[in-house]
Amino acid sequence: MDGARDLQPLEPLAAGLAGLLDQIEAVQCWIKDRQGCYAWVNRGFLLNYALERAEQVVGRSDYDLSPHHLADQYRLDDERALAGKTVDGRIELVGRFDRTAVWSLTTKKPLRDARGRIVGTLGMTRVVDADAVHAGDADAALGLVLVHMRKNFSAPLANTELARIAGRSVRACERMFRRHMQATPQQFLRRLRLRLACRELTTTRRPLAAISAAHGFCDQSHFVREFRREYGLSPGEYRKRQGGGAASELPPKRGEPPKR
């Protein structure tokens, strides 16, 4: 089902909230559909990206607005919200119009229609003082590691290598990831590989063995096992559900009501 169409009944609600939330320039608020495309944003969001009109954002995704290594994390958190979970108090780097990034505090929640189906996500974020999160120079160190992961996701990436790039010990690097990404480096890398594999499953007809090899998995069985553990269905089932070449959409987690 088309994500934008799912959100149409919620447009009056968004319009009603817009006038209120537009008065809070220091806070960015948004609604996304299931594909991760923006359906509505407030004025604070537009100001952050130096945009003038919501029409410049609606229908676009984080990959259109932010560096891919940051967009990857936003999309992983969208997955959690689409699975019915709340992402609360996430301290993360949020990009700005001048291509810098600032530490921000983010909350995301599932957006449900009148029947209780999850049809998208809603979220908000605000800049926090770096001293409040004890970030120090962790933003630069973390950014270096995330960029390296994004460029080399299919290669074996040991924690020792990631720690060297961050200029930290292995334990300090792991603590940095747990604090800011709520995952170990290897957990984040696994989720990143699976997220990118989802995109290929929906946009190509490449064999599963080729996709697993291209995304850093030992073999097809390893890929299938990790995919099922994360999403509750096999890559083949996911591809069939998405129609193999249709627009990318996240697979539902276990317990989420099926779409009509």
C-alpha positions in Angstrom: 0.0 0.0 0.0 1.2 3.4 -0.9 2.8 5.1 2.2 1.6 8.6 1.2 -2.0 7.4 0.8 -1.9 5.8 4.2 -1.1 9.2 5.7 -3.8 11.2 3.9 -6.4 10.8 6.8 -3.8 12.3 9.1 -3.3 15.5 7.1 -5.9 17.6 9.1 -4.1 16.6 12.3 -0.8 17.7 10.9 -2.3 20.9 9.7 -3.7 21.6 13.1 -0.5 21.0 14.9 1.6 22.9 12.4 0.6 26.4 13.6 1.6 25.4 17.2 4.8 23.6 16.4 6.0 26.3 14.0 6.3 28.6 17.0 9.1 26.4 18.4 12.0 27.2 16.2 14.6 25.4 18.3 12.8 22.1 17.9 12.5 20.1 14.6 9.3 18.0 14.2 8.3 15.7 11.4 6.0 12.9 10.1 7.3 10.2 7.8 5.6 7.5 5.9 6.6 3.9 6.0 9.2 4.3 3.3 11.0 7.0 5.3 9.8 9.9 3.2 8.7 13.1 4.9 5.0 13.8 4.8 5.1 16.9 7.0 7.8 19.1 8.8 7.6 22.1 11.0 9.3 25.5 10.6 12.2 24.5 12.9 13.0 21.7 10.5 13.0 24.0 7.5 15.3 26.5 9.3 17.8 23.7 10.1 18.2 22.9 6.4 17.8 26.5 5.2 14.7 25.7 3.3 11.7 28.0 2.7 8.7 25.7 2.0 7.6 22.3 3.2 7.1 21.3 -0.4 10.9 21.2 -0.7 11.0 18.4 1.8 7.8 16.4 1.4 8.4 13.2 -0.5 12.1 13.3 0.2 14.1 11.1 2.6 17.0 11.5 4.9 19.3 10.3 2.2 18.3 13.4 0.2 19.1 15.8 3.1 22.0 14.3 5.1 25.2 12.5 4.6 24.5 8.8 4.1 26.4 7.7 7.3 24.0 9.9 9.3 20.9 8.9 7.3 21.7 5.2 7.9 21.3 5.7 11.7 18.1 7.7 11.2 16.6 4.9 9.1 17.6 2.2 11.6 15.7 4.1 14.3 12.8 4.4 11.9 12.8 0.6 11.8 12.3 0.5 15.6 9.4 2.9 15.5 7.8 1.0 12.6 8.1 -2.1 14.8 6.0 -0.4 17.5 8.8 0.8 19.7 9.6 4.2 21.0 13.1 5.7 20.5 13.4 8.1 23.4 16.3 10.2 24.4 18.5 9.2 21.5 21.6 11.4 21.5 22.8 11.6 17.9 24.4 13.9 15.3 22.0 15.8 13.2 23.1 17.5 10.0 22.6 21.2 9.2 22.4 23.3 6.1 26.0 24.3 6.3 27.1 20.6 6.3 28.1 20.6 9.9 26.4 18.3 12.5 25.4 19.0 16.0 24.5 16.7 18.9 20.8 16.5 19.3 18.3 14.7 21.5 15.7 12.8 19.4 12.5 11.0 20.1 10.6 8.8 17.6 7.3 7.1 17.9 5.1 4.9 15.7 2.2 6.6 13.9 -1.0 4.6 13.9 -4.2 5.1 11.9 -7.7 4.7 13.4 -7.5 0.9 13.0 -4.3 0.7 14.9 -2.1 0.0 11.9 1.4 1.6 11.9 1.4 3.8 8.9 4.5 5.9 9.6 6.6 7.6 12.2 6.6 10.9 14.0 9.6 12.5 15.7 11.2 15.5 17.1 14.7 16.6 17.9 16.5 19.5 19.6 20.1 20.6 19.9 21.7 19.8 23.2 24.8 21.3 24.8 27.8 19.1 24.1 28.8 19.5 27.7 25.5 18.0 28.8 26.3 14.8 27.0 30.0 14.8 27.7 30.6 14.4 24.0 34.0 16.2 23.9 35.5 15.4 20.6 33.5 12.2 20.3 31.4 13.6 17.4 34.5 13.8 15.2 35.8 10.4 16.2 32.4 8.8 15.8 31.8 10.5 12.5 35.1 9.1 11.2 34.1 5.6 12.1 30.6 5.8 10.7 31.9 7.1 7.4 34.5 4.3 7.3 31.7 1.7 8.0 29.5 3.1 5.3 32.2 3.0 2.7 33.5 -0.4 3.7 30.4 -2.2 5.0 31.0 -5.3 3.0 34.6 -5.8 4.3 35.5 -7.5 7.6 35.8 -4.6 10.1 37.4 -5.6 13.4 36.9 -3.5 16.5 40.7 -2.9 16.6 40.5 -1.3 13.2 37.5 0.9 14.2 39.2 1.9 17.4 42.3 2.9 15.5 40.3 5.1 13.2 38.6 6.7 16.2 41.9 7.3 17.9 40.7 5.4 21.0 41.3 2.1 22.7 38.9 -0.8 21.8 37.0 -0.4 25.1 36.7 3.3 24.7 35.5 2.9 21.2 32.9 0.4 22.3 31.8 2.7 25.1 31.4 5.6 22.6 29.1 3.4 20.4 27.0 2.2 23.3 26.6 5.8 24.5 25.7 7.4 21.2 24.3 4.6 19.1 22.9 2.3 21.8 24.7 -0.6 20.2 28.2 -2.1 20.0 30.2 -1.4 16.8 29.5 -4.9 15.5 25.8 -4.7 16.3 25.5 -1.4 14.4 27.5 -2.8 11.5 25.2 -5.9 11.3 22.1 -3.7 11.2 23.7 -1.4 8.6 24.4 -4.4 6.3 20.9 -5.7 6.7 19.4 -2.3 6.0 21.4 -1.9 2.8 20.6 -5.5 1.8 16.8 -4.6 2.2 17.2 -1.9 -0.3 18.8 -4.2 -2.8 16.2 -6.9 -2.3 13.5 -4.4 -3.3 15.3 -2.8 -6.2 17.1 -5.7 -7.9 16.6 -9.3 -8.8 20.1 -10.3 -7.8 20.4 -13.8 -6.2 20.5 -14.0 -2.5 23.9 -15.5 -2.6 25.2 -12.5 -4.5 23.5 -10.0 -2.1 24.9 -11.8 1.0 28.4 -11.7 -0.4 28.1 -8.1 -1.4 27.0 -7.1 2.1 29.6 -8.8 4.2 27.9 -12.0 5.2 29.8 -15.3 5.3 27.4 -17.1 3.0 23.7 -17.2 2.1 22.7 -19.2 5.1 24.4 -16.7 7.4 22.5 -13.8 5.7 19.2 -15.6 5.9 19.7 -16.4 9.6 20.6 -12.8 10.5 17.8 -11.3 8.4 15.2 -13.6 10.0 16.5 -12.8 13.5 16.3 -9.0 12.8 13.0 -8.9 10.8 11.1 -12.1 11.6 11.0 -13.3 8.0 13.5 -14.6 5.4 15.0 -12.3 2.6 13.0 -14.3 0.0 9.8 -13.8 1.9 10.6 -10.1 2.2 11.4 -9.7 -1.5 8.2 -11.5 -2.4 6.1 -9.3 -0.1 7.7 -6.2 -1.6 7.1 -7.3 -5.2 10.9 -7.5 -6.0 11.7 -4.1 -7.6 9.0 -2.0 -5.9 9.8 1.0 -3.7 11.7 0.0 -0.6 9.7 -0.6 2.5 10.7 -2.0 5.9 9.5 -5.5 6.7 7.2 -5.6 9.7 8.5 -6.9 13.0 7.0 -9.9 14.7 3.6 -9.0 16.2 3.0 -6.0 13.9 -0.5 -6.2 12.2 -0.2 -7.2 8.5 -0.9 -4.6 5.9 -4.0 -4.9 3.8 
